[in-house]
């Protein structure tokens, strides 16, 4: 906090009418997604017409991982003091002027970032002075889940993998055939340049076991479950597939051709038999039965 703001705050806090001045917050905590917007509100009392030149509003931010406070907005003598605003909020944070005349000091933040998480303190002085805290939690959905299924070394197991980016770290569960399974999962994570967690979870399943397997990511901060299906039919190793192909396709074709060949052979034999019989009948009909042949 700058020395000027500190002096103004201390002067208002020790004003004789401070005890009669009370700041209230309609909502003390907010949960918002990365890239969204939020409006934090503190209400203050005033009688008659508001004299904005006598109104002082300061919004400060304390991040969970930092001890210093960042100056988000400083409103004094009827205008916002931009030079002392923290650079990370410039162009994203503003004080809504139209609500001041309703006794509402509304801090609007757009394009919310993970670094915006933390405690916001609104300090308001108008004759007296008071302050309140508001908690802001920022999360990122694990909405885009990438899946992969591959045969493990040895060809007897299938490795199912799910990976996604979000914040904070989720709880990852697996379901097969609509039941939670006790198969051990291997879940790991890395941090991206944007401050998101890249989470990967994998399980091993029997190759021949037909299942509908689903991985589920539970984001506690956003109270959100996202899921993805991996596969929905039995997988088989190459040897099983080849045997199945032989039994289902090759073997019936071979049997068919053998039957056809057998039928053709039978028909050819019957044809030759009939031909021989006709030839014999023709030969016998050419010889006169009354002629006898003597052997000398």
Secondary structure, DSSP 8 states (H G I E B T S, - for coil): --HHHHHHHHHHHTSTTGGG---B-S-SEEEEETT--EEEEEE----SS--GGG-EEEEEEE-TT-SSEEEEEEEETTEE-GGGS-GGGTTTEEE-GGGGGGTEEEEEE-S--GGG-EEEEEEEESSSEEEEEEEEEEEB-----EEEEEE-TTSSEEEEEEEEEEBS--EEEEEETTEE-----EEEEEE-TTS-EEEEEEEEEETT----EEEEEEETTTTEEEEEE---S----HHHHHHHHIIIIIHHHHHHHHHHHHHHHHHHHHHHHHHHHHHHHHHHHHS-TT------
